Amino acid sequence: MNTSPDTDSYTSTVTTGPGGAMTDHVGVITGDLTVRTTLTDDQRSTRVAVQ
């Protein structure tokens, strides 16, 4: 589900698999996560944020 009005980013909700997702800040997180992928200004790479 793309909730962004522009084409430079994509936001979706996903559910973690068995064992969850490992983070640097809080360790393992489980359940539903929001993932946002954004094209960088140079349009050659992306940034991914998970909430």
Phi and psi restraints in degrees (range 20) as a CNS / XPLOR table:
assign (resid 1 and name C) (resid 2 and name N)
       (resid 2 and name CA) (resid 2 and name C) 1.0 -86.4 20.0 2
assign (resid 2 and name N) (resid 2 and name CA)
       (resid 2 and name C) (resid 3 and name N) 1.0 113.9 20.0 2
assign (resid 2 and name C) (resid 3 and name N)
       (resid 3 and name CA) (resid 3 and name C) 1.0 -102.1 20.0 2
assign (resid 3 and name N) (resid 3 and name CA)
       (resid 3 and name C) (resid 4 and name N) 1.0 6.5 20.0 2
assign (resid 3 and name C) (resid 4 and name N)
       (resid 4 and name CA) (resid 4 and name C) 1.0 -95.9 20.0 2
assign (resid 4 and name N) (resid 4 and name CA)
       (resid 4 and name C) (resid 5 and name N) 1.0 139.7 20.0 2
assign (resid 4 and name C) (resid 5 and name N)
       (resid 5 and name CA) (resid 5 and name C) 1.0 -76.8 20.0 2
assign (resid 5 and name N) (resid 5 and name CA)
       (resid 5 and name C) (resid 6 and name N) 1.0 -13.3 20.0 2
assign (resid 5 and name C) (resid 6 and name N)
       (resid 6 and name CA) (resid 6 and name C) 1.0 -106.4 20.0 2
assign (resid 6 and name N) (resid 6 and name CA)
       (resid 6 and name C) (resid 7 and name N) 1.0 172.2 20.0 2
assign (resid 6 and name C) (resid 7 and name N)
       (resid 7 and name CA) (resid 7 and name C) 1.0 -99.5 20.0 2
assign (resid 7 and name N) (resid 7 and name CA)
       (resid 7 and name C) (resid 8 and name N) 1.0 5.3 20.0 2
assign (resid 7 and name C) (resid 8 and name N)
       (resid 8 and name CA) (resid 8 and name C) 1.0 -91.2 20.0 2
assign (resid 8 and name N) (resid 8 and name CA)
       (resid 8 and name C) (resid 9 and name N) 1.0 -0.4 20.0 2
assign (resid 8 and name C) (resid 9 and name N)
       (resid 9 and name CA) (resid 9 and name C) 1.0 -149.7 20.0 2
assign (resid 9 and name N) (resid 9 and name CA)
       (resid 9 and name C) (resid 10 and name N) 1.0 159.6 20.0 2
assign (resid 9 and name C) (resid 10 and name N)
       (resid 10 and name CA) (resid 10 and name C) 1.0 -141.1 20.0 2
assign (resid 10 and name N) (resid 10 and name CA)
       (resid 10 and name C) (resid 11 and name N) 1.0 130.8 20.0 2
assign (resid 10 and name C) (resid 11 and name N)
       (resid 11 and name CA) (resid 11 and name C) 1.0 -122.9 20.0 2
assign (resid 11 and name N) (resid 11 and name CA)
       (resid 11 and name C) (resid 12 and name N) 1.0 135.0 20.0 2
assign (resid 11 and name C) (resid 12 and name N)
       (resid 12 and name CA) (resid 12 and name C) 1.0 -147.4 20.0 2
assign (resid 12 and name N) (resid 12 and name CA)
       (resid 12 and name C) (resid 13 and name N) 1.0 157.0 20.0 2
assign (resid 12 and name C) (resid 13 and name N)
       (resid 13 and name CA) (resid 13 and name C) 1.0 -104.7 20.0 2
assign (resid 13 and name N) (resid 13 and name CA)
       (resid 13 and name C) (resid 14 and name N) 1.0 132.3 20.0 2
assign (resid 13 and name C) (resid 14 and name N)
       (resid 14 and name CA) (resid 14 and name C) 1.0 -130.5 20.0 2
assign (resid 14 and name N) (resid 14 and name CA)
       (resid 14 and name C) (resid 15 and name N) 1.0 159.4 20.0 2
assign (resid 14 and name C) (resid 15 and name N)
       (resid 15 and name CA) (resid 15 and name C) 1.0 -110.6 20.0 2
assign (resid 15 and name N) (resid 15 and name CA)
       (resid 15 and name C) (resid 16 and name N) 1.0 132.4 20.0 2
assign (resid 15 and name C) (resid 16 and name N)
       (resid 16 and name CA) (resid 16 and name C) 1.0 -65.3 20.0 2
assign (resid 16 and name N) (resid 16 and name CA)
       (resid 16 and name C) (resid 17 and name N) 1.0 151.7 20.0 2
assign (resid 16 and name C) (resid 17 and name N)
       (resid 17 and name CA) (resid 17 and name C) 1.0 -84.1 20.0 2
assign (resid 17 and name N) (resid 17 and name CA)
       (resid 17 and name C) (resid 18 and name N) 1.0 -172.2 20.0 2
assign (resid 17 and name C) (resid 18 and name N)
       (resid 18 and name CA) (resid 18 and name C) 1.0 -57.0 20.0 2
assign (resid 18 and name N) (resid 18 and name CA)
       (resid 18 and name C) (resid 19 and name N) 1.0 131.0 20.0 2
assign (resid 18 and name C) (resid 19 and name N)
       (resid 19 and name CA) (resid 19 and name C) 1.0 92.8 20.0 2
assign (resid 19 and name N) (resid 19 and name CA)
       (resid 19 and name C) (resid 20 and name N) 1.0 -11.5 20.0 2
assign (resid 19 and name C) (resid 20 and name N)
       (resid 20 and name CA) (resid 20 and name C) 1.0 75.8 20.0 2
assign (resid 20 and name N) (resid 20 and name CA)
       (resid 20 and name C) (resid 21 and name N) 1.0 -160.5 20.0 2
assign (resid 20 and name C) (resid 21 and name N)
       (resid 21 and name CA) (resid 21 and name C) 1.0 -123.9 20.0 2
assign (resid 21 and name N) (resid 21 and name CA)
       (resid 21 and name C) (resid 22 and name N) 1.0 130.4 20.0 2
assign (resid 21 and name C) (resid 22 and name N)
       (resid 22 and name CA) (resid 22 and name C) 1.0 -83.3 20.0 2
assign (resid 22 and name N) (resid 22 and name CA)
       (resid 22 and name C) (resid 23 and name N) 1.0 133.1 20.0 2
assign (resid 22 and name C) (resid 23 and name N)
       (resid 23 and name CA) (resid 23 and name C) 1.0 -121.1 20.0 2
assign (resid 23 and name N) (resid 23 and name CA)
       (resid 23 and name C) (resid 24 and name N) 1.0 158.0 20.0 2
assign (resid 23 and name C) (resid 24 and name N)
       (resid 24 and name CA) (resid 24 and name C) 1.0 -74.3 20.0 2
assign (resid 24 and name N) (resid 24 and name CA)
       (resid 24 and name C) (resid 25 and name N) 1.0 -29.9 20.0 2
assign (resid 24 and name C) (resid 25 and name N)
       (resid 25 and name CA) (resid 25 and name C) 1.0 -87.1 20.0 2
assign (resid 25 and name N) (resid 25 and name CA)
       (resid 25 and name C) (resid 26 and name N) 1.0 -42.0 20.0 2
assign (resid 25 and name C) (resid 26 and name N)
       (resid 26 and name CA) (resid 26 and name C) 1.0 -127.3 20.0 2
assign (resid 26 and name N) (resid 26 and name CA)
       (resid 26 and name C) (resid 27 and name N) 1.0 5.0 20.0 2
assign (resid 26 and name C) (resid 27 and name N)
       (resid 27 and name CA) (resid 27 and name C) 1.0 86.7 20.0 2
assign (resid 27 and name N) (resid 27 and name CA)
       (resid 27 and name C) (resid 28 and name N) 1.0 -141.8 20.0 2
assign (resid 27 and name C) (resid 28 and name N)
       (resid 28 and name CA) (resid 28 and name C) 1.0 -81.1 20.0 2
assign (resid 28 and name N) (resid 28 and name CA)
       (resid 28 and name C) (resid 29 and name N) 1.0 134.0 20.0 2
assign (resid 28 and name C) (resid 29 and name N)
       (resid 29 and name CA) (resid 29 and name C) 1.0 -121.0 20.0 2
assign (resid 29 and name N) (resid 29 and name CA)
       (resid 29 and name C) (resid 30 and name N) 1.0 148.4 20.0 2
assign (resid 29 and name C) (resid 30 and name N)
       (resid 30 and name CA) (resid 30 and name C) 1.0 -131.5 20.0 2
assign (resid 30 and name N) (resid 30 and name CA)
       (resid 30 and name C) (resid 31 and name N) 1.0 167.4 20.0 2
assign (resid 30 and name C) (resid 31 and name N)
       (resid 31 and name CA) (resid 31 and name C) 1.0 95.7 20.0 2
assign (resid 31 and name N) (resid 31 and name CA)
       (resid 31 and name C) (resid 32 and name N) 1.0 -154.0 20.0 2
assign (resid 31 and name C) (resid 32 and name N)
       (resid 32 and name CA) (resid 32 and name C) 1.0 -80.9 20.0 2
assign (resid 32 and name N) (resid 32 and name CA)
       (resid 32 and name C) (resid 33 and name N) 1.0 134.3 20.0 2
assign (resid 32 and name C) (resid 33 and name N)
       (resid 33 and name CA) (resid 33 and name C) 1.0 -125.5 20.0 2
assign (resid 33 and name N) (resid 33 and name CA)
       (resid 33 and name C) (resid 34 and name N) 1.0 148.7 20.0 2
assign (resid 33 and name C) (resid 34 and name N)
       (resid 34 and name CA) (resid 34 and name C) 1.0 -101.4 20.0 2
assign (resid 34 and name N) (resid 34 and name CA)
       (resid 34 and name C) (resid 35 and name N) 1.0 126.1 20.0 2
assign (resid 34 and name C) (resid 35 and name N)
       (resid 35 and name CA) (resid 35 and name C) 1.0 -114.9 20.0 2
assign (resid 35 and name N) (resid 35 and name CA)
       (resid 35 and name C) (resid 36 and name N) 1.0 127.6 20.0 2
assign (resid 35 and name C) (resid 36 and name N)
       (resid 36 and name CA) (resid 36 and name C) 1.0 -122.4 20.0 2
assign (resid 36 and name N) (resid 36 and name CA)
       (resid 36 and name C) (resid 37 and name N) 1.0 122.5 20.0 2
assign (resid 36 and name C) (resid 37 and name N)
       (resid 37 and name CA) (resid 37 and name C) 1.0 -108.8 20.0 2
assign (resid 37 and name N) (resid 37 and name CA)
       (resid 37 and name C) (resid 38 and name N) 1.0 126.4 20.0 2
assign (resid 37 and name C) (resid 38 and name N)
       (resid 38 and name CA) (resid 38 and name C) 1.0 -125.5 20.0 2
assign (resid 38 and name N) (resid 38 and name CA)
       (resid 38 and name C) (resid 39 and name N) 1.0 133.1 20.0 2
assign (resid 38 and name C) (resid 39 and name N)
       (resid 39 and name CA) (resid 39 and name C) 1.0 -73.1 20.0 2
assign (resid 39 and name N) (resid 39 and name CA)
       (resid 39 and name C) (resid 40 and name N) 1.0 131.6 20.0 2
assign (resid 39 and name C) (resid 40 and name N)
       (resid 40 and name CA) (resid 40 and name C) 1.0 -72.3 20.0 2
assign (resid 40 and name N) (resid 40 and name CA)
       (resid 40 and name C) (resid 41 and name N) 1.0 166.9 20.0 2
assign (resid 40 and name C) (resid 41 and name N)
       (resid 41 and name CA) (resid 41 and name C) 1.0 -58.0 20.0 2
assign (resid 41 and name N) (resid 41 and name CA)
       (resid 41 and name C) (resid 42 and name N) 1.0 -34.4 20.0 2
assign (resid 41 and name C) (resid 42 and name N)
       (resid 42 and name CA) (resid 42 and name C) 1.0 -78.3 20.0 2
assign (resid 42 and name N) (resid 42 and name CA)
       (resid 42 and name C) (resid 43 and name N) 1.0 -5.1 20.0 2
assign (resid 42 and name C) (resid 43 and name N)
       (resid 43 and name CA) (resid 43 and name C) 1.0 56.4 20.0 2
assign (resid 43 and name N) (resid 43 and name CA)
       (resid 43 and name C) (resid 44 and name N) 1.0 28.9 20.0 2
assign (resid 43 and name C) (resid 44 and name N)
       (resid 44 and name CA) (resid 44 and name C) 1.0 -116.6 20.0 2
assign (resid 44 and name N) (resid 44 and name CA)
       (resid 44 and name C) (resid 45 and name N) 1.0 -9.1 20.0 2
assign (resid 44 and name C) (resid 45 and name N)
       (resid 45 and name CA) (resid 45 and name C) 1.0 -150.4 20.0 2
assign (resid 45 and name N) (resid 45 and name CA)
       (resid 45 and name C) (resid 46 and name N) 1.0 174.9 20.0 2
assign (resid 45 and name C) (resid 46 and name N)
       (resid 46 and name CA) (resid 46 and name C) 1.0 -129.3 20.0 2
assign (resid 46 and name N) (resid 46 and name CA)
       (resid 46 and name C) (resid 47 and name N) 1.0 160.7 20.0 2
assign (resid 46 and name C) (resid 47 and name N)
       (resid 47 and name CA) (resid 47 and name C) 1.0 -114.0 20.0 2
assign (resid 47 and name N) (resid 47 and name CA)
       (resid 47 and name C) (resid 48 and name N) 1.0 140.0 20.0 2
assign (resid 47 and name C) (resid 48 and name N)
       (resid 48 and name CA) (resid 48 and name C) 1.0 -121.6 20.0 2
assign (resid 48 and name N) (resid 48 and name CA)
       (resid 48 and name C) (resid 49 and name N) 1.0 127.9 20.0 2
assign (resid 48 and name C) (resid 49 and name N)
       (resid 49 and name CA) (resid 49 and name C) 1.0 -120.8 20.0 2
assign (resid 49 and name N) (resid 49 and name CA)
       (resid 49 and name C) (resid 50 and name N) 1.0 138.8 20.0 2
assign (resid 49 and name C) (resid 50 and name N)
       (resid 50 and name CA) (resid 50 and name C) 1.0 -122.2 20.0 2
assign (resid 50 and name N) (resid 50 and name CA)
       (resid 50 and name C) (resid 51 and name N) 1.0 134.6 20.0 2
